[in-house]
Amino acid sequence: MGIENFGTHSLRKTWGYWTYKISKYNIGLIMDTFNHSSPNITLRYIGINQDQKDELYSIVQL
């Protein structure tokens, strides 16, 4: 299949990322599910970068 560097954490992170998007950015839900101590840890874990944060802020400001 040509997929490299794929493991159980890849599935966990992917689930967290898509649940975050589908839940309309409910970071508390994901944070609680992953048992993380802060939203920043969860956002970093699921791969939300600054560009995606900026996109979210632009949507909220509309």
PDB file of N, CA, C, O and CB in Angstrom:
ATOM      1  N   MET A   1       0.814  -1.186   0.000  1.00  0.00           N
ATOM      2  CA  MET A   1       0.000   0.000   0.000  1.00  0.00           C
ATOM      3  C   MET A   1       0.862   1.256   0.000  1.00  0.00           C
ATOM      4  O   MET A   1       0.376   2.328  -0.361  1.00  0.00           O
ATOM      5  CB  MET A   1      -0.928  -0.005   1.191  1.00  0.00           C
ATOM      6  N   GLY A   2       2.087   1.155   0.382  1.00  0.00           N
ATOM      7  CA  GLY A   2       2.963   2.316   0.379  1.00  0.00           C
ATOM      8  C   GLY A   2       2.806   3.234   1.584  1.00  0.00           C
ATOM      9  O   GLY A   2       3.271   4.374   1.557  1.00  0.00           O
ATOM     10  N   ILE A   3       2.161   2.755   2.635  1.00  0.00           N
ATOM     11  CA  ILE A   3       1.971   3.571   3.838  1.00  0.00           C
ATOM     12  C   ILE A   3       3.128   3.296   4.793  1.00  0.00           C
ATOM     13  O   ILE A   3       3.393   2.149   5.154  1.00  0.00           O
ATOM     14  CB  ILE A   3       0.590   3.265   4.525  1.00  0.00           C
ATOM     15  N   GLU A   4       3.805   4.351   5.190  1.00  0.00           N
ATOM     16  CA  GLU A   4       4.914   4.217   6.130  1.00  0.00           C
ATOM     17  C   GLU A   4       4.589   4.940   7.425  1.00  0.00           C
ATOM     18  O   GLU A   4       3.751   5.841   7.458  1.00  0.00           O
ATOM     19  CB  GLU A   4       6.218   4.764   5.522  1.00  0.00           C
ATOM     20  N   ASN A   5       5.268   4.531   8.497  1.00  0.00           N
ATOM     21  CA  ASN A   5       5.098   5.171   9.809  1.00  0.00           C
ATOM     22  C   ASN A   5       3.641   5.196  10.243  1.00  0.00           C
ATOM     23  O   ASN A   5       3.108   6.256  10.569  1.00  0.00           O
ATOM     24  CB  ASN A   5       5.646   6.591   9.778  1.00  0.00           C
ATOM     25  N   PHE A   6       3.007   4.056  10.249  1.00  0.00           N
ATOM     26  CA  PHE A   6       1.601   3.954  10.599  1.00  0.00           C
ATOM     27  C   PHE A   6       1.464   2.980  11.761  1.00  0.00           C
ATOM     28  O   PHE A   6       1.986   1.866  11.710  1.00  0.00           O
ATOM     29  CB  PHE A   6       0.748   3.499   9.381  1.00  0.00           C
ATOM     30  N   GLY A   7       0.757   3.406  12.813  1.00  0.00           N
ATOM     31  CA  GLY A   7       0.574   2.549  13.975  1.00  0.00           C
ATOM     32  C   GLY A   7      -0.725   2.857  14.677  1.00  0.00           C
ATOM     33  O   GLY A   7      -1.564   3.591  14.154  1.00  0.00           O
ATOM     34  N   THR A   8      -0.896   2.293  15.870  1.00  0.00           N
ATOM     35  CA  THR A   8      -2.140   2.491  16.610  1.00  0.00           C
ATOM     36  C   THR A   8      -2.351   3.952  16.988  1.00  0.00           C
ATOM     37  O   THR A   8      -3.486   4.426  17.031  1.00  0.00           O
ATOM     38  CB  THR A   8      -2.147   1.630  17.861  1.00  0.00           C
ATOM     39  N   HIS A   9      -1.265   4.665  17.262  1.00  0.00           N
ATOM     40  CA  HIS A   9      -1.419   6.083  17.596  1.00  0.00           C
ATOM     41  C   HIS A   9      -1.883   6.883  16.385  1.00  0.00           C
ATOM     42  O   HIS A   9      -2.561   7.900  16.534  1.00  0.00           O
ATOM     43  CB  HIS A   9      -0.099   6.655  18.129  1.00  0.00           C
ATOM     44  N   SER A  10      -1.526   6.434  15.201  1.00  0.00           N
ATOM     45  CA  SER A  10      -2.000   7.108  13.983  1.00  0.00           C
ATOM     46  C   SER A  10      -3.516   7.067  13.920  1.00  0.00           C
ATOM     47  O   SER A  10      -4.153   8.068  13.592  1.00  0.00           O
ATOM     48  CB  SER A  10      -1.396   6.454  12.719  1.00  0.00           C
ATOM     49  N   LEU A  11      -4.100   5.914  14.233  1.00  0.00           N
ATOM     50  CA  LEU A  11      -5.557   5.783  14.229  1.00  0.00           C
ATOM     51  C   LEU A  11      -6.186   6.648  15.318  1.00  0.00           C
ATOM     52  O   LEU A  11      -7.214   7.287  15.094  1.00  0.00           O
ATOM     53  CB  LEU A  11      -5.964   4.314  14.421  1.00  0.00           C
ATOM     54  N   ARG A  12      -5.565   6.665  16.496  1.00  0.00           N
ATOM     55  CA  ARG A  12      -6.075   7.466  17.623  1.00  0.00           C
ATOM     56  C   ARG A  12      -6.047   8.958  17.281  1.00  0.00           C
ATOM     57  O   ARG A  12      -7.015   9.677  17.527  1.00  0.00           O
ATOM     58  CB  ARG A  12      -5.241   7.197  18.905  1.00  0.00           C
ATOM     59  N   LYS A  13      -4.937   9.411  16.717  1.00  0.00           N
ATOM     60  CA  LYS A  13      -4.810  10.821  16.349  1.00  0.00           C
ATOM     61  C   LYS A  13      -5.785  11.187  15.240  1.00  0.00           C
ATOM     62  O   LYS A  13      -6.391  12.258  15.270  1.00  0.00           O
ATOM     63  CB  LYS A  13      -3.377  11.134  15.912  1.00  0.00           C
ATOM     64  N   THR A  14      -5.937  10.303  14.264  1.00  0.00           N
ATOM     65  CA  THR A  14      -6.881  10.562  13.172  1.00  0.00           C
ATOM     66  C   THR A  14      -8.302  10.641  13.699  1.00  0.00           C
ATOM     67  O   THR A  14      -9.066  11.519  13.297  1.00  0.00           O
ATOM     68  CB  THR A  14      -6.779   9.472  12.096  1.00  0.00           C
ATOM     69  N   TRP A  15      -8.663   9.734  14.594  1.00  0.00           N
ATOM     70  CA  TRP A  15      -9.995   9.782  15.202  1.00  0.00           C
ATOM     71  C   TRP A  15     -10.194  11.111  15.933  1.00  0.00           C
ATOM     72  O   TRP A  15     -11.237  11.751  15.800  1.00  0.00           O
ATOM     73  CB  TRP A  15     -10.194   8.593  16.177  1.00  0.00           C
ATOM     74  N   GLY A  16      -9.195  11.517  16.699  1.00  0.00           N
ATOM     75  CA  GLY A  16      -9.284  12.777  17.440  1.00  0.00           C
ATOM     76  C   GLY A  16      -9.428  13.967  16.513  1.00  0.00           C
ATOM     77  O   GLY A  16     -10.241  14.857  16.765  1.00  0.00           O
ATOM     78  N   TYR A  17      -8.648  13.992  15.444  1.00  0.00           N
ATOM     79  CA  TYR A  17      -8.699  15.099  14.488  1.00  0.00           C
ATOM     80  C   TYR A  17     -10.089  15.214  13.856  1.00  0.00           C
ATOM     81  O   TYR A  17     -10.672  16.297  13.827  1.00  0.00           O
ATOM     82  CB  TYR A  17      -7.634  14.910  13.393  1.00  0.00           C
ATOM     83  N   TRP A  18     -10.612  14.105  13.354  1.00  0.00           N
ATOM     84  CA  TRP A  18     -11.904  14.159  12.663  1.00  0.00           C
ATOM     85  C   TRP A  18     -13.069  14.363  13.637  1.00  0.00           C
ATOM     86  O   TRP A  18     -14.057  15.005  13.282  1.00  0.00           O
ATOM     87  CB  TRP A  18     -12.122  12.878  11.861  1.00  0.00           C
ATOM     88  N   THR A  19     -12.970  13.838  14.835  1.00  0.00           N
ATOM     89  CA  THR A  19     -14.011  14.096  15.834  1.00  0.00           C
ATOM     90  C   THR A  19     -14.003  15.563  16.221  1.00  0.00           C
ATOM     91  O   THR A  19     -15.065  16.152  16.422  1.00  0.00           O
ATOM     92  CB  THR A  19     -13.810  13.210  17.084  1.00  0.00           C
ATOM     93  N   TYR A  20     -12.833  16.161  16.328  1.00  0.00           N
ATOM     94  CA  TYR A  20     -12.691  17.589  16.611  1.00  0.00           C
ATOM     95  C   TYR A  20     -13.397  18.408  15.532  1.00  0.00           C
ATOM     96  O   TYR A  20     -14.138  19.340  15.845  1.00  0.00           O
ATOM     97  CB  TYR A  20     -11.196  17.985  16.699  1.00  0.00           C
ATOM     98  N   LYS A  21     -13.169  18.064  14.269  1.00  0.00           N
ATOM     99  CA  LYS A  21     -13.807  18.784  13.158  1.00  0.00           C
ATOM    100  C   LYS A  21     -15.318  18.555  13.135  1.00  0.00           C
ATOM    101  O   LYS A  21     -16.085  19.510  13.019  1.00  0.00           O
ATOM    102  CB  LYS A  21     -13.195  18.347  11.820  1.00  0.00           C
ATOM    103  N   ILE A  22     -15.749  17.301  13.244  1.00  0.00           N
ATOM    104  CA  ILE A  22     -17.178  16.958  13.169  1.00  0.00           C
ATOM    105  C   ILE A  22     -17.953  17.558  14.339  1.00  0.00           C
ATOM    106  O   ILE A  22     -19.115  17.937  14.194  1.00  0.00           O
ATOM    107  CB  ILE A  22     -17.362  15.432  13.148  1.00  0.00           C
ATOM    108  N   SER A  23     -17.298  17.640  15.508  1.00  0.00           N
ATOM    109  CA  SER A  23     -17.966  18.168  16.704  1.00  0.00           C
ATOM    110  C   SER A  23     -17.969  19.695  16.732  1.00  0.00           C
ATOM    111  O   SER A  23     -18.302  20.307  17.747  1.00  0.00           O
ATOM    112  CB  SER A  23     -17.290  17.633  17.962  1.00  0.00           C
ATOM    113  N   LYS A  24     -17.598  20.293  15.618  1.00  0.00           N
ATOM    114  CA  LYS A  24     -17.528  21.754  15.506  1.00  0.00           C
ATOM    115  C   LYS A  24     -16.533  22.325  16.505  1.00  0.00           C
ATOM    116  O   LYS A  24     -16.818  23.294  17.208  1.00  0.00           O
ATOM    117  CB  LYS A  24     -18.915  22.381  15.725  1.00  0.00           C
ATOM    118  N   TYR A  25     -15.351  21.699  16.551  1.00  0.00           N
ATOM    119  CA  TYR A  25     -14.205  22.195  17.323  1.00  0.00           C
ATOM    120  C   TYR A  25     -14.401  22.114  18.834  1.00  0.00           C
ATOM    121  O   TYR A  25     -13.945  22.986  19.574  1.00  0.00           O
ATOM    122  CB  TYR A  25     -13.920  23.617  16.941  1.00  0.00           C
ATOM    123  N   ASN A  26     -15.082  21.061  19.287  1.00  0.00           N
ATOM    124  CA  ASN A  26     -15.288  20.840  20.719  1.00  0.00           C
ATOM    125  C   ASN A  26     -14.037  20.192  21.316  1.00  0.00           C
ATOM    126  O   ASN A  26     -13.977  18.973  21.473  1.00  0.00           O
ATOM    127  CB  ASN A  26     -16.545  19.949  20.970  1.00  0.00           C
ATOM    128  N   ILE A  27     -13.056  21.007  21.641  1.00  0.00           N
ATOM    129  CA  ILE A  27     -11.783  20.490  22.139  1.00  0.00           C
ATOM    130  C   ILE A  27     -11.946  19.807  23.498  1.00  0.00           C
ATOM    131  O   ILE A  27     -11.188  18.893  23.823  1.00  0.00           O
ATOM    132  CB  ILE A  27     -10.759  21.622  22.242  1.00  0.00           C
ATOM    133  N   GLY A  28     -12.919  20.238  24.287  1.00  0.00           N
ATOM    134  CA  GLY A  28     -13.164  19.614  25.591  1.00  0.00           C
ATOM    135  C   GLY A  28     -13.519  18.148  25.463  1.00  0.00           C
ATOM    136  O   GLY A  28     -13.085  17.329  26.274  1.00  0.00           O
ATOM    137  N   LEU A  29     -14.296  17.810  24.461  1.00  0.00           N
ATOM    138  CA  LEU A  29     -14.688  16.423  24.216  1.00  0.00           C
ATOM    139  C   LEU A  29     -13.463  15.566  23.912  1.00  0.00           C
ATOM    140  O   LEU A  29     -13.297  14.482  24.472  1.00  0.00           O
ATOM    141  CB  LEU A  29     -15.698  16.344  23.055  1.00  0.00           C
ATOM    142  N   ILE A  30     -12.620  16.055  23.033  1.00  0.00           N
ATOM    143  CA  ILE A  30     -11.436  15.301  22.645  1.00  0.00           C
ATOM    144  C   ILE A  30     -10.442  15.233  23.803  1.00  0.00           C
ATOM    145  O   ILE A  30      -9.860  14.183  24.073  1.00  0.00           O
ATOM    146  CB  ILE A  30     -10.776  15.934  21.410  1.00  0.00           C
ATOM    147  N   MET A  31     -10.259  16.356  24.476  1.00  0.00           N
ATOM    148  CA  MET A  31      -9.341  16.431  25.604  1.00  0.00           C
ATOM    149  C   MET A  31      -9.732  15.419  26.685  1.00  0.00           C
ATOM    150  O   MET A  31      -8.876  14.717  27.223  1.00  0.00           O
ATOM    151  CB  MET A  31      -9.321  17.856  26.185  1.00  0.00           C
ATOM    152  N   ASP A  32     -11.013  15.349  26.996  1.00  0.00           N
ATOM    153  CA  ASP A  32     -11.506  14.421  28.012  1.00  0.00           C
ATOM    154  C   ASP A  32     -11.321  12.966  27.562  1.00  0.00           C
ATOM    155  O   ASP A  32     -10.914  12.113  28.351  1.00  0.00           O
ATOM    156  CB  ASP A  32     -12.990  14.700  28.315  1.00  0.00           C
ATOM    157  N   THR A  33     -11.616  12.699  26.314  1.00  0.00           N
ATOM    158  CA  THR A  33     -11.483  11.339  25.782  1.00  0.00           C
ATOM    159  C   THR A  33     -10.035  10.864  25.842  1.00  0.00           C
ATOM    160  O   THR A  33      -9.772   9.708  26.177  1.00  0.00           O
ATOM    161  CB  THR A  33     -11.994  11.277  24.337  1.00  0.00           C
ATOM    162  N   PHE A  34      -9.098  11.751  25.520  1.00  0.00           N
ATOM    163  CA  PHE A  34      -7.682  11.394  25.537  1.00  0.00           C
ATOM    164  C   PHE A  34      -7.053  11.543  26.912  1.00  0.00           C
ATOM    165  O   PHE A  34      -5.883  11.210  27.102  1.00  0.00           O
ATOM    166  CB  PHE A  34      -6.929  12.239  24.549  1.00  0.00           C
ATOM    167  N   ASN A  35      -7.822  12.042  27.872  1.00  0.00           N
ATOM    168  CA  ASN A  35      -7.326  12.252  29.232  1.00  0.00           C
ATOM    169  C   ASN A  35      -6.112  13.183  29.256  1.00  0.00           C
ATOM    170  O   ASN A  35      -5.145  12.946  29.979  1.00  0.00           O
ATOM    171  CB  ASN A  35      -6.965  10.914  29.872  1.00  0.00           C
ATOM    172  N   HIS A  36      -6.183  14.248  28.451  1.00  0.00           N
ATOM    173  CA  HIS A  36      -5.118  15.250  28.432  1.00  0.00           C
ATOM    174  C   HIS A  36      -5.419  16.325  29.468  1.00  0.00           C
ATOM    175  O   HIS A  36      -6.577  16.554  29.818  1.00  0.00           O
ATOM    176  CB  HIS A  36      -4.968  15.878  27.020  1.00  0.00           C
ATOM    177  N   SER A  37      -4.373  16.980  29.955  1.00  0.00           N
ATOM    178  CA  SER A  37      -4.538  17.974  31.014  1.00  0.00           C
ATOM    179  C   SER A  37      -4.796  19.386  30.497  1.00  0.00           C
ATOM    180  O   SER A  37      -5.175  20.262  31.273  1.00  0.00           O
ATOM    181  CB  SER A  37      -3.322  17.984  31.882  1.00  0.00           C
ATOM    182  N   SER A  38      -4.595  19.623  29.191  1.00  0.00           N
ATOM    183  CA  SER A  38      -4.857  20.961  28.667  1.00  0.00           C
ATOM    184  C   SER A  38      -5.241  20.889  27.189  1.00  0.00           C
ATOM    185  O   SER A  38      -4.860  19.955  26.484  1.00  0.00           O
ATOM    186  CB  SER A  38      -3.624  21.869  28.857  1.00  0.00           C
ATOM    187  N   PRO A  39      -5.999  21.883  26.731  1.00  0.00           N
ATOM    188  CA  PRO A  39      -6.374  21.933  25.312  1.00  0.00           C
ATOM    189  C   PRO A  39      -5.156  22.027  24.395  1.00  0.00           C
ATOM    190  O   PRO A  39      -5.165  21.466  23.299  1.00  0.00           O
ATOM    191  CB  PRO A  39      -7.297  23.117  25.056  1.00  0.00           C
ATOM    192  N   ASN A  40      -4.109  22.732  24.830  1.00  0.00           N
ATOM    193  CA  ASN A  40      -2.912  22.869  23.994  1.00  0.00           C
ATOM    194  C   ASN A  40      -2.254  21.523  23.707  1.00  0.00           C
ATOM    195  O   ASN A  40      -1.795  21.281  22.591  1.00  0.00           O
ATOM    196  CB  ASN A  40      -1.910  23.795  24.666  1.00  0.00           C
ATOM    197  N   ILE A  41      -2.208  20.665  24.692  1.00  0.00           N
ATOM    198  CA  ILE A  41      -1.637  19.336  24.499  1.00  0.00           C
ATOM    199  C   ILE A  41      -2.460  18.562  23.476  1.00  0.00           C
ATOM    200  O   ILE A  41      -1.905  17.916  22.587  1.00  0.00           O
ATOM    201  CB  ILE A  41      -1.573  18.568  25.836  1.00  0.00           C
ATOM    202  N   THR A  42      -3.768  18.627  23.601  1.00  0.00           N
ATOM    203  CA  THR A  42      -4.652  17.906  22.688  1.00  0.00           C
ATOM    204  C   THR A  42      -4.541  18.442  21.268  1.00  0.00           C
ATOM    205  O   THR A  42      -4.464  17.665  20.316  1.00  0.00           O
ATOM    206  CB  THR A  42      -6.096  17.997  23.165  1.00  0.00           C
ATOM    207  N   LEU A  43      -4.531  19.755  21.120  1.00  0.00           N
ATOM    208  CA  LEU A  43      -4.414  20.350  19.786  1.00  0.00           C
ATOM    209  C   LEU A  43      -3.096  19.948  19.122  1.00  0.00           C
ATOM    210  O   LEU A  43      -3.070  19.618  17.936  1.00  0.00           O
ATOM    211  CB  LEU A  43      -4.518  21.886  19.873  1.00  0.00           C
ATOM    212  N   ARG A  44      -2.027  19.975  19.871  1.00  0.00           N
ATOM    213  CA  ARG A  44      -0.729  19.573  19.332  1.00  0.00           C
ATOM    214  C   ARG A  44      -0.749  18.089  18.963  1.00  0.00           C
ATOM    215  O   ARG A  44      -0.218  17.695  17.924  1.00  0.00           O
ATOM    216  CB  ARG A  44       0.399  19.862  20.353  1.00  0.00           C
ATOM    217  N   TYR A  45      -1.361  17.276  19.814  1.00  0.00           N
ATOM    218  CA  TYR A  45      -1.418  15.828  19.597  1.00  0.00           C
ATOM    219  C   TYR A  45      -2.175  15.475  18.314  1.00  0.00           C
ATOM    220  O   TYR A  45      -1.757  14.587  17.572  1.00  0.00           O
ATOM    221  CB  TYR A  45      -2.078  15.144  20.794  1.00  0.00           C
ATOM    222  N   ILE A  46      -3.281  16.165  18.055  1.00  0.00           N
ATOM    223  CA  ILE A  46      -4.066  15.832  16.856  1.00  0.00           C
ATOM    224  C   ILE A  46      -3.608  16.597  15.624  1.00  0.00           C
ATOM    225  O   ILE A  46      -4.174  16.433  14.543  1.00  0.00           O
ATOM    226  CB  ILE A  46      -5.533  16.114  17.102  1.00  0.00           C
ATOM    227  N   GLY A  47      -2.587  17.429  15.779  1.00  0.00           N
ATOM    228  CA  GLY A  47      -1.963  18.050  14.622  1.00  0.00           C
ATOM    229  C   GLY A  47      -2.595  19.331  14.134  1.00  0.00           C
ATOM    230  O   GLY A  47      -2.461  19.677  12.960  1.00  0.00           O
ATOM    231  N   ILE A  48      -3.279  20.040  15.005  1.00  0.00           N
ATOM    232  CA  ILE A  48      -3.850  21.325  14.613  1.00  0.00           C
ATOM    233  C   ILE A  48      -2.720  22.348  14.626  1.00  0.00           C
ATOM    234  O   ILE A  48      -2.122  22.604  15.671  1.00  0.00           O
ATOM    235  CB  ILE A  48      -5.028  21.755  15.569  1.00  0.00           C
ATOM    236  N   ASN A  49      -2.431  22.928  13.477  1.00  0.00           N
ATOM    237  CA  ASN A  49      -1.337  23.895  13.397  1.00  0.00           C
ATOM    238  C   ASN A  49      -1.873  25.326  13.329  1.00  0.00           C
ATOM    239  O   ASN A  49      -3.085  25.544  13.339  1.00  0.00           O
ATOM    240  CB  ASN A  49      -0.453  23.603  12.175  1.00  0.00           C
ATOM    241  N   GLN A  50      -0.991  26.262  13.262  1.00  0.00           N
ATOM    242  CA  GLN A  50      -1.367  27.669  13.303  1.00  0.00           C
ATOM    243  C   GLN A  50      -2.271  28.067  12.134  1.00  0.00           C
ATOM    244  O   GLN A  50      -3.194  28.859  12.322  1.00  0.00           O
ATOM    245  CB  GLN A  50      -0.126  28.530  13.305  1.00  0.00           C
ATOM    246  N   ASP A  51      -2.029  27.545  10.954  1.00  0.00           N
ATOM    247  CA  ASP A  51      -2.884  27.859   9.805  1.00  0.00           C
ATOM    248  C   ASP A  51      -4.328  27.445  10.056  1.00  0.00           C
ATOM    249  O   ASP A  51      -5.258  28.184   9.734  1.00  0.00           O
ATOM    250  CB  ASP A  51      -2.359  27.169   8.545  1.00  0.00           C
ATOM    251  N   GLN A  52      -4.509  26.266  10.629  1.00  0.00           N
ATOM    252  CA  GLN A  52      -5.854  25.794  10.925  1.00  0.00           C
ATOM    253  C   GLN A  52      -6.493  26.639  12.022  1.00  0.00           C
ATOM    254  O   GLN A  52      -7.699  26.882  11.991  1.00  0.00           O
ATOM    255  CB  GLN A  52      -5.824  24.319  11.337  1.00  0.00           C
ATOM    256  N   LYS A  53      -5.700  27.087  12.989  1.00  0.00           N
ATOM    257  CA  LYS A  53      -6.227  27.971  14.026  1.00  0.00           C
ATOM    258  C   LYS A  53      -6.683  29.293  13.407  1.00  0.00           C
ATOM    259  O   LYS A  53      -7.754  29.807  13.729  1.00  0.00           O
ATOM    260  CB  LYS A  53      -5.162  28.224  15.121  1.00  0.00           C
ATOM    261  N   ASP A  54      -5.853  29.834  12.515  1.00  0.00           N
ATOM    262  CA  ASP A  54      -6.203  31.087  11.848  1.00  0.00           C
ATOM    263  C   ASP A  54      -7.489  30.942  11.041  1.00  0.00           C
ATOM    264  O   ASP A  54      -8.329  31.841  11.031  1.00  0.00           O
ATOM    265  CB  ASP A  54      -5.061  31.543  10.938  1.00  0.00           C
ATOM    266  N   GLU A  55      -7.635  29.809  10.366  1.00  0.00           N
ATOM    267  CA  GLU A  55      -8.861  29.553   9.592  1.00  0.00           C
ATOM    268  C   GLU A  55     -10.077  29.516  10.517  1.00  0.00           C
ATOM    269  O   GLU A  55     -11.122  30.081  10.194  1.00  0.00           O
ATOM    270  CB  GLU A  55      -8.745  28.217   8.807  1.00  0.00           C
ATOM    271  N   LEU A  56      -9.945  28.862  11.649  1.00  0.00           N
ATOM    272  CA  LEU A  56     -11.038  28.805  12.611  1.00  0.00           C
ATOM    273  C   LEU A  56     -11.401  30.211  13.102  1.00  0.00           C
ATOM    274  O   LEU A  56     -12.580  30.557  13.177  1.00  0.00           O
ATOM    275  CB  LEU A  56     -10.657  27.904  13.800  1.00  0.00           C
ATOM    276  N   TYR A  57     -10.400  31.010  13.433  1.00  0.00           N
ATOM    277  CA  TYR A  57     -10.656  32.366  13.932  1.00  0.00           C
ATOM    278  C   TYR A  57     -11.356  33.212  12.881  1.00  0.00           C
ATOM    279  O   TYR A  57     -12.217  34.025  13.216  1.00  0.00           O
ATOM    280  CB  TYR A  57      -9.346  33.039  14.355  1.00  0.00           C
ATOM    281  N   SER A  58     -11.001  33.033  11.619  1.00  0.00           N
ATOM    282  CA  SER A  58     -11.645  33.813  10.549  1.00  0.00           C
ATOM    283  C   SER A  58     -13.098  33.402  10.394  1.00  0.00           C
ATOM    284  O   SER A  58     -13.940  34.244  10.082  1.00  0.00           O
ATOM    285  CB  SER A  58     -10.899  33.631   9.211  1.00  0.00           C
ATOM    286  N   ILE A  59     -13.419  32.119  10.605  1.00  0.00           N
ATOM    287  CA  ILE A  59     -14.809  31.658  10.532  1.00  0.00           C
ATOM    288  C   ILE A  59     -15.610  32.236  11.675  1.00  0.00           C
ATOM    289  O   ILE A  59     -16.742  32.677  11.480  1.00  0.00           O
ATOM    290  CB  ILE A  59     -14.882  30.123  10.556  1.00  0.00           C
ATOM    291  N   VAL A  60     -15.036  32.241  12.869  1.00  0.00           N
ATOM    292  CA  VAL A  60     -15.729  32.727  14.063  1.00  0.00           C
ATOM    293  C   VAL A  60     -16.001  34.227  13.958  1.00  0.00           C
ATOM    294  O   VAL A  60     -17.033  34.695  14.439  1.00  0.00           O
ATOM    295  CB  VAL A  60     -14.902  32.424  15.328  1.00  0.00           C
ATOM    296  N   GLN A  61     -15.106  34.981  13.343  1.00  0.00           N
ATOM    297  CA  GLN A  61     -15.250  36.427  13.252  1.00  0.00           C
ATOM    298  C   GLN A  61     -16.295  36.854  12.223  1.00  0.00           C
ATOM    299  O   GLN A  61     -16.704  38.015  12.216  1.00  0.00           O
ATOM    300  CB  GLN A  61     -13.921  37.047  12.911  1.00  0.00           C
ATOM    301  N   LEU A  62     -16.729  35.953  11.368  1.00  0.00           N
ATOM    302  CA  LEU A  62     -17.726  36.308  10.352  1.00  0.00           C
ATOM    303  C   LEU A  62     -19.023  36.608  10.950  1.00  0.00           C
ATOM    304  O   LEU A  62     -19.974  36.926  10.235  1.00  0.00           O
ATOM    305  CB  LEU A  62     -17.893  35.233   9.358  1.00  0.00           C
TER     306      LEU A  62
END
